[in-house]
Amino acid sequence: MHVFVAGATGAVGRRLVPRLLARGHRVTATTRSAAKAGELRALGADAVVLDGLDAAAVGQAVAGARPDAIVHQMTALAGQPNLRRFDDWFATTNELRTQGTQHLLAAAQATGVERFVAQSYTGWTNARTGGPVKTEDDPLDAEPAAAQRKTMAAVRFLERTVRDAPLDGIVLRYGNFYGPGASESQVELVRARKLPIIGSGAGVWSWIHLDDAAEATIAALERGTAGVYQIVDDEPAPVAQWLPYLAEVLGAKPPMRVPVWLGRLAAGEVAVRWMTESRGASNEKAKNALDWRPGFASWRDGFRNGLVDAPAPGVAS
Ligand SMILES: NC(=O)c1ccc[n+]([C@@H]2O[C@H](COP(=O)([O-])OP(=O)(O)OC[C@H]3O[C@@H](n4cnc5c(N)ncnc54)[C@H](OP(=O)(O)O)[C@@H]3O)[C@@H](O)[C@H]2O)c1
């Protein structure tokens, strides 16, 4: 298969491109940087320097490559997180999820591409009512925090647009990433005891190692049919479980605990919701339909053995 990977140098792309090549697929890989294009070529991919928000350039790049499938992994999250101004932090990512998706889909249809796989997310986007673990059929949060409304709208737009497109449109809702390139800032916070448990810590998170996210993406490309799939590990867990465990694995002191009012004052509503009300995700559909299993079935093993020095080769970030 000839796969066009838009956003080939990000957290997933760096692991996806070498794996696709190793499986005998041809890869056209995009980045905005000429230097990173050289690195992608060195791996064996055809590289294209591309701004995903430039409709004409996207159209030309896809028409020039004539791929069988497109994978949309473009986000713009490498900067400093800002939970209080979440929609500002995600502004470019939201454009990549709306306009960027439209540009790629238009190019796909113009060129006769049959399969389209797009990155989405599962976590704070889930409805904060009912049971702790959600399936693809459960509703998303109808009342996101005020700071996350635009980001939620962009997620909904991406999922709807890909699902409704007249080709095999596959949405992969990845859980919270961990692994080299995804965990460094969080590890630093935990080591410095700057990531406290807010309130009960009953918010449930689903995690996924970056290598497992890449493998699931290949499974979707090779075996997936149109639809939404949650790509998470087997053990959704409350913050009150995984955060002290992560501290222990890192040899750090246990996380502080702060009451909700103080958490809200210090970190804002988004952080409070994440720690107290989040819902996890089921991976049953992905396991059954994609014949995929996470290599790290639980974050317990993954935090211990997968935070650093992943064996897979990749492009330097
Ligand atoms: N589910 C999750 O938990 C989740 C999801 C996504 C990201 N994250 C985290 O966010 C952090 C940053 O993510 P990341 O490493 O993937 O980096 P990123 O800065 O979000 O970039 C991702 C990809 O998008 C490309 N890109 C960015 N803007 C673009 C544009 N205008 N046009 C075309 N391509 C564009 C980047 O390519 P170039 O910069 O080379 O052009 C890169 O290949 C990581 O810690 C990651 O784990 C977490």
Ligand as a Chemical Component Dictionary entry (heavy atoms), coordinates in Angstrom:
data_LIG
# 
_chem_comp.id                   LIG 
_chem_comp.type                 NON-POLYMER 
_chem_comp.pdbx_formal_charge   0 
_chem_comp.three_letter_code    LIG 
# 
loop_
_chem_comp_atom.comp_id 
_chem_comp_atom.atom_id 
_chem_comp_atom.alt_atom_id 
_chem_comp_atom.type_symbol 
_chem_comp_atom.charge 
_chem_comp_atom.model_Cartn_x 
_chem_comp_atom.model_Cartn_y 
_chem_comp_atom.model_Cartn_z 
_chem_comp_atom.pdbx_ordinal 
LIG N1  N1  N 0  -3.686 11.521 22.632 1  
LIG C1  C1  C 0  -2.738 12.257 23.203 2  
LIG O1  O1  O 0  -2.441 12.132 24.393 3  
LIG C2  C2  C 0  -1.947 13.227 22.365 4  
LIG C3  C3  C 0  -2.298 13.498 21.049 5  
LIG C4  C4  C 0  -1.469 14.369 20.305 6  
LIG C5  C5  C 0  -0.342 14.935 20.890 7  
LIG N2  N2  N 1  -0.074 14.643 22.183 8  
LIG C6  C6  C 0  1.157  15.158 22.833 9  
LIG O2  O2  O 0  1.447  16.463 22.422 10 
LIG C7  C7  C 0  2.868  16.642 22.359 11 
LIG C8  C8  C 0  3.252  17.176 20.999 12 
LIG O3  O3  O 0  2.778  16.287 19.984 13 
LIG P1  P1  P 0  3.648  15.893 18.722 14 
LIG O4  O4  O 0  4.979  15.409 19.178 15 
LIG O5  O5  O -1 2.856  14.963 17.871 16 
LIG O6  O6  O 0  3.937  17.278 17.992 17 
LIG P2  P2  P 0  3.006  18.302 17.247 18 
LIG O7  O7  O 0  3.662  19.611 17.299 19 
LIG O8  O8  O 0  1.609  18.231 17.752 20 
LIG O9  O9  O 0  3.097  17.840 15.705 21 
LIG C9  C9  C 0  2.458  16.707 15.193 22 
LIG C10 C10 C 0  2.684  16.624 13.703 23 
LIG O10 O10 O 0  1.891  17.632 13.051 24 
LIG C11 C11 C 0  2.724  18.342 12.141 25 
LIG N3  N3  N 0  2.216  19.700 11.988 26 
LIG C12 C12 C 0  2.068  20.649 12.933 27 
LIG N4  N4  N 0  1.545  21.776 12.380 28 
LIG C13 C13 C 0  1.369  21.512 11.051 29 
LIG C14 C14 C 0  0.869  22.252 9.954  30 
LIG N5  N5  N 0  0.418  23.514 10.050 31 
LIG N6  N6  N 0  0.849  21.657 8.734  32 
LIG C15 C15 C 0  1.300  20.381 8.582  33 
LIG N7  N7  N 0  1.768  19.638 9.583  34 
LIG C16 C16 C 0  1.805  20.193 10.810 35 
LIG C17 C17 C 0  4.126  18.269 12.725 36 
LIG O11 O11 O 0  5.058  18.358 11.685 37 
LIG P3  P3  P 0  6.268  19.429 11.572 38 
LIG O12 O12 O 0  6.346  20.174 12.862 39 
LIG O13 O13 O 0  7.446  18.564 11.272 40 
LIG O14 O14 O 0  5.844  20.268 10.432 41 
LIG C18 C18 C 0  4.132  16.863 13.287 42 
LIG O15 O15 O 0  4.472  15.933 12.281 43 
LIG C19 C19 C 0  3.500  15.268 22.624 44 
LIG O16 O16 O 0  3.888  15.210 23.966 45 
LIG C20 C20 C 0  2.352  14.322 22.374 46 
LIG O17 O17 O 0  2.454  13.139 23.140 47 
LIG C21 C21 C 0  -0.841 13.817 22.936 48 
# 
loop_
_chem_comp_bond.comp_id 
_chem_comp_bond.atom_id_1 
_chem_comp_bond.atom_id_2 
_chem_comp_bond.value_order 
_chem_comp_bond.pdbx_ordinal 
LIG N1  C1  SING 1  
LIG C1  O1  DOUB 2  
LIG C1  C2  SING 3  
LIG C2  C3  SING 4  
LIG C2  C21 DOUB 5  
LIG C3  C4  DOUB 6  
LIG C4  C5  SING 7  
LIG C5  N2  DOUB 8  
LIG N2  C6  SING 9  
LIG N2  C21 SING 10 
LIG C6  O2  SING 11 
LIG C6  C20 SING 12 
LIG O2  C7  SING 13 
LIG C7  C8  SING 14 
LIG C7  C19 SING 15 
LIG C8  O3  SING 16 
LIG O3  P1  SING 17 
LIG P1  O4  DOUB 18 
LIG P1  O5  SING 19 
LIG P1  O6  SING 20 
LIG O6  P2  SING 21 
LIG P2  O7  DOUB 22 
LIG P2  O8  SING 23 
LIG P2  O9  SING 24 
LIG O9  C9  SING 25 
LIG C9  C10 SING 26 
LIG C10 O10 SING 27 
LIG C10 C18 SING 28 
LIG O10 C11 SING 29 
LIG C11 N3  SING 30 
LIG C11 C17 SING 31 
LIG N3  C12 SING 32 
LIG N3  C16 SING 33 
LIG C12 N4  DOUB 34 
LIG N4  C13 SING 35 
LIG C13 C14 SING 36 
LIG C13 C16 DOUB 37 
LIG C14 N5  SING 38 
LIG C14 N6  DOUB 39 
LIG N6  C15 SING 40 
LIG C15 N7  DOUB 41 
LIG N7  C16 SING 42 
LIG C17 O11 SING 43 
LIG C17 C18 SING 44 
LIG O11 P3  SING 45 
LIG P3  O12 DOUB 46 
LIG P3  O13 SING 47 
LIG P3  O14 SING 48 
LIG C18 O15 SING 49 
LIG C19 O16 SING 50 
LIG C19 C20 SING 51 
LIG C20 O17 SING 52 
# 
